[in-house]
Amino acid sequence: MVREIFYYKNYYLDFFNTLTTSVQKKFNWTLQLISMIERVPQKFLTHITNSTGLYEIRVEVGSDIYRVFSFFDEGHLIILINGFRKKTQKTPSKEIEKAEKLKKQYFDEKESI
C-alpha cells in the first residue's frame, strides 16, 4: 500500500451511501487504485487549481461524473471529504468552498488533540 485513505467524519460515507451500486463499485475500485500505485493517472486524481492543496477524485459511470474532494496529510494519507455529482464543465465554487472549510476544520481538530 502506497497511501492510506481516511474518511473524515461521515462526509464521504454519507455521499457514498446515496450512490447506486455500480457507482459505489467504481469508487471502491478507484480508491483502491489510488492507495496502491505510486503515480496515479490524472484521470482519477487531480489537483484543484487555486486551492490550498485540494484534490479531486474523479469517477465516471456511463454519462454521469462524480467528484470527491480530498487532501494529503503527512504525505501519504488521503483524507476524503465532500462529494457531489458533477452536472457542469466547471467544478461549482460552493463545493470547493465547502471542501476548503472541511479541510481547515480537520487540521484545526488535529492541532487541538
C-alpha positions, 0 to 999 in steps of 0.5 A: 500500500502506497497511501492510506485513505481516511474518511473524515467524519461521515462526509464521504460515507454519507455521499457514498451511501446515496450512490447506486451500486455500480457507482459505489463499485467504481469508487471502491475500485478507484480508491483502491487504485489510488492507495496502491500505485505510486503515480496515479493517472490524472484521470482519477486524481487531480489537483484543484487549481487555486486551492490550498492543496485540494484534490479531486477524485474523479469517477465516471459511470456511463454519462454521469461524473462524480467528484470527491474532494480530498487532501494529503496529510503527512504525505501519504494519507488521503483524507476524503471529504465532500462529494457531489455529482458533477452536472457542469464543465466547471467544478461549482465554487460552493463545493470547493468552498465547502471542501476548503472549510472541511479541510481547515476544520480537520487540521484545526481538530488535529492541532487541538488533540 
